[in-house]
Amino acid sequence: AAMPPKTAAKSSKKDPKAKPAKKDGGGKAKKKKWSKGKVRDKLNNMCLFDKATYDKFLKEIPQCRLITPSAVSERLKIRVSLARAALHEMMNQGTIRQISGHHAQQIYVRATKA
């Protein structure tokens, strides 16, 4: 005897649009539109150094307090893969020192005299 009300309650839960439409004349019971998502600007970063950018890289980057490939990419408008390779070179020359070598994010600092 207790079964019929239960099924009625279930169907009302499943279909909430049916109830408000009766109550307020279908004002709020509109289907939710999906937003198209945020549109990011295409990063038009260089995938190879030109002379000017490379000189800027050699001059500016060793002065930074904290050096990461993503930070270099932001500042010089180069690809992160290029920044990573360039920082590796710079480390081999001894201009900068690596403090964290996680596979996803390398962190460097400027080489101190100590």
Helices and strands as residue ranges (DSSP letters): H 3-14, H 18-23, H 51-60, G 61-63, H 69-76, H 80-93, E 96-101, E 106-110
